Amino acid sequence: MSQTVDRALSILPLLARGPADLGQVATSLDVHKSTALRLLRTLHEHGLVYRQQDQRYRLGARLFALAQEAVENLDVREIAHPHLTALNEQVGHTVHLAVYEENEVLYIDKVESRYPVRMYSRIGKPVAITVAAVAKLLLADLPEPERRAVAERLDYPTYTARSTPNAGAFLKELATVREQGWATDLGGHEESINCVGAPIRGADGRVVAAMSMSAPNVVVTAEELLTLLPLVRRTADAISGEYSGRTPAPPTPHTPN
């Protein structure tokens, strides 16, 4: 039975490369045509493959519907939380998870710092979109016309002397973030708070969420926080792998101080 299932599942990546006839499927599986036909008929009955008028087979609509349903039911927060917690336990600083929804960037998870100085941020609260590292990561992934349209309709509050001043500067920074794959907010929202962030990507490579690590200057300097960027990026990559199904990765292991 396991061999039959294995052969049936092997047909799907074959057809993902394009339609194939019975002979091609049999050759690929190294089985007789009658065996290949039985497998194809079973997959066809379940809507996973479709037989065209030219007698070639292609992937069926049911397969795409299942994939879409699975993506819609993925909870990035549930997947990310153990990784965020492990990172927080390792370094002690505040860790955030954010998404872009309805023209706002919202925190959907937060693990508090172990240090006495806490950040005011709250789950469900919009971030300062023109300066926050997570916002830069999420907006940088938008298609260029949408990215430009968003930048041009935003206001640019002067939170600090380091705040992003206008749409032109914001677009330039987004281009840098898009190229380098990480972002910072070094005193752009609050003079005393620094932040480094990395994107979380789905199976198609698009950014579905962003995570960040933040700390006040009284705990670590901006330079010291930047040395932890590789940890942030590794955590984001681990979440991306689990979310996209590339790796059934367990939570990032805890490393005692």
C-alpha positions in Angstrom: 0.0 0.0 0.0 2.8 2.4 0.9 4.5 1.8 -2.5 1.2 2.6 -4.2 0.8 5.8 -2.3 4.4 6.7 -3.0 3.9 6.1 -6.8 0.6 8.1 -6.8 2.2 11.1 -5.1 5.2 10.9 -7.4 2.8 11.7 -10.3 1.9 15.2 -8.9 5.4 16.8 -9.2 5.7 15.2 -12.7 2.5 16.9 -13.8 3.5 20.2 -12.1 6.1 20.5 -14.9 3.3 20.3 -17.5 0.8 17.8 -19.0 1.9 14.3 -19.6 0.4 11.3 -21.4 0.0 7.8 -20.0 3.3 6.6 -21.5 5.3 9.4 -20.0 3.8 8.8 -16.5 4.5 5.1 -16.7 8.1 5.7 -17.8 8.6 8.2 -15.0 7.3 5.8 -12.4 9.0 2.8 -14.1 5.8 0.8 -14.0 3.5 -0.8 -16.6 0.9 1.4 -18.3 -1.9 -0.5 -16.7 -0.5 0.4 -13.2 0.0 4.0 -14.2 -3.6 4.2 -15.5 -5.0 2.8 -12.2 -3.1 5.5 -10.3 -4.2 8.3 -12.6 -7.8 7.2 -12.5 -7.8 7.2 -8.7 -6.2 10.7 -8.6 -8.7 11.8 -11.2 -11.6 10.6 -9.1 -10.4 12.8 -6.3 -9.9 15.8 -8.5 -6.2 15.9 -8.1 -5.5 15.3 -11.8 -7.5 16.0 -14.9 -7.6 14.2 -18.3 -7.6 16.6 -21.2 -9.2 16.1 -24.6 -5.8 15.2 -26.0 -5.6 12.3 -23.5 -2.8 14.0 -21.5 -3.1 14.5 -17.8 -2.5 17.7 -15.8 -3.0 18.8 -12.2 -6.6 19.1 -11.2 -8.5 22.0 -9.8 -9.1 20.2 -6.5 -5.4 20.2 -5.8 -5.2 24.0 -6.1 -8.3 24.4 -4.0 -6.7 22.3 -1.2 -3.5 24.3 -1.4 -5.3 27.6 -1.2 -7.4 26.3 1.8 -4.3 25.2 3.6 -2.6 28.5 3.1 -5.6 30.4 4.3 -5.7 28.3 7.5 -2.1 28.7 8.3 -1.6 30.8 11.5 1.7 32.5 11.2 1.5 33.6 14.8 1.0 30.0 16.1 3.9 28.8 14.1 6.2 31.7 15.0 5.5 32.0 18.7 7.7 29.2 19.9 10.6 30.6 17.9 10.0 34.1 19.2 10.0 32.8 22.7 13.2 30.8 22.2 14.9 33.9 20.8 13.7 36.0 23.7 15.0 33.4 26.2 18.3 33.4 24.5 18.9 37.2 24.4 16.4 38.7 26.8 15.1 41.5 24.5 11.6 42.3 23.4 10.5 40.4 20.2 7.6 41.4 18.0 5.7 39.8 15.1 3.8 42.0 12.7 1.6 41.8 9.5 0.4 44.2 6.9 -3.4 44.4 6.8 -5.8 47.0 5.4 -3.1 49.7 5.0 -1.8 49.2 8.5 1.1 47.3 10.0 -0.1 45.6 13.2 1.7 43.7 16.0 0.1 40.3 16.3 2.5 38.9 18.9 5.0 40.1 21.4 7.4 38.5 23.9 8.4 40.9 26.6 12.0 41.7 27.6 13.4 40.2 30.8 14.8 43.6 31.6 13.0 46.1 33.9 12.6 48.7 31.0 9.6 47.6 29.0 8.2 48.9 25.6 4.8 50.4 25.3 3.9 48.4 22.2 0.8 46.1 22.4 -0.6 43.3 20.3 -3.2 44.6 17.9 -1.8 48.1 18.0 -0.6 49.7 14.7 3.1 50.5 14.4 4.7 53.7 13.3 4.6 52.7 9.7 7.2 55.2 8.4 10.0 54.2 10.8 9.4 50.7 12.3 11.6 47.9 11.0 8.8 45.5 10.6 6.8 48.0 8.5 9.8 48.6 6.2 10.1 44.8 5.7 6.4 44.4 4.9 6.1 47.4 2.6 9.4 46.7 0.8 8.0 43.4 -0.5 5.0 45.1 -2.2 5.1 45.4 -6.0 6.8 48.7 -7.0 3.6 50.6 -8.1 1.8 49.6 -4.9 4.9 50.5 -2.8 5.1 53.9 -4.4 1.4 54.6 -3.9 1.5 53.6 -0.3 4.6 55.8 0.3 3.1 58.8 -1.4 -0.2 58.7 0.7 1.5 58.4 4.1 2.1 61.2 6.5 5.7 61.5 7.8 5.6 62.5 11.5 8.9 63.8 13.0 9.1 61.5 16.0 12.8 62.1 16.3 15.6 63.7 14.3 16.1 60.2 12.7 12.6 59.8 11.5 12.0 59.3 7.8 11.2 62.8 6.5 9.3 62.1 3.2 8.1 59.7 0.6 11.3 59.9 -1.5 13.5 59.0 1.5 11.1 56.2 2.5 11.1 54.7 -1.0 14.9 54.8 -1.0 15.1 53.0 2.3 12.5 50.4 1.2 14.7 49.7 -1.8 17.7 49.1 0.5 15.6 46.8 2.7 14.3 44.9 -0.2 17.9 44.3 -1.5 19.6 43.4 1.8 16.7 41.4 3.3 16.7 43.0 6.8 15.7 46.4 8.4 16.5 48.6 11.3 14.9 51.4 13.3 17.7 53.1 15.1 16.1 55.8 17.1 13.6 56.7 14.4 10.5 56.4 16.6 12.0 56.9 20.0 15.5 58.2 20.5 16.2 55.6 23.2 14.9 52.5 21.4 16.6 50.6 18.6 15.3 47.7 16.6 16.5 45.1 14.0 14.1 43.0 12.0 13.9 40.2 9.4 11.1 39.0 7.0 9.1 35.8 7.3 8.3 34.4 3.8 5.7 31.9 2.5 6.2 29.1 0.0 6.1 31.6 -2.9 8.9 33.7 -1.4 6.6 36.6 -0.6 6.8 38.3 2.8 3.8 37.2 5.0 5.0 38.7 8.3 8.0 40.4 9.8 9.7 39.9 13.2 11.9 42.2 15.1 14.0 42.5 18.2 14.0 45.8 20.2 15.9 47.1 23.1 16.5 50.5 24.8 19.9 52.2 24.8 20.2 51.7 28.6 20.3 48.0 28.1 22.3 47.7 24.9 23.7 50.1 22.4 22.6 50.2 18.7 25.9 48.6 17.8 25.5 45.8 20.3 22.0 45.2 19.1 23.2 45.0 15.4 25.5 42.1 16.4 22.4 40.1 17.2 20.9 40.5 13.7 22.2 37.1 12.5 20.1 35.5 15.3 17.1 37.4 14.3 17.5 36.4 10.7 18.1 32.7 11.6 14.9 32.8 13.6 13.0 34.4 10.8 14.3 31.8 8.4 13.3 29.0 10.7 9.8 30.4 11.0 9.7 30.8 7.2 10.8 27.2 6.7 8.1 25.8 9.0 5.4 28.1 7.7 6.1 27.3 4.0 6.4 23.6 4.7 10.0 23.5 3.5 11.2 22.1 6.9 9.3 20.7 9.8 11.7 22.6 12.0 11.3 22.5 15.8 11.5 25.8 17.7 14.9 27.4 17.8 16.8 25.8 20.6 17.4 27.6 23.8 21.0 28.5 24.5 21.6 29.3 28.2 23.4 32.6 28.9 
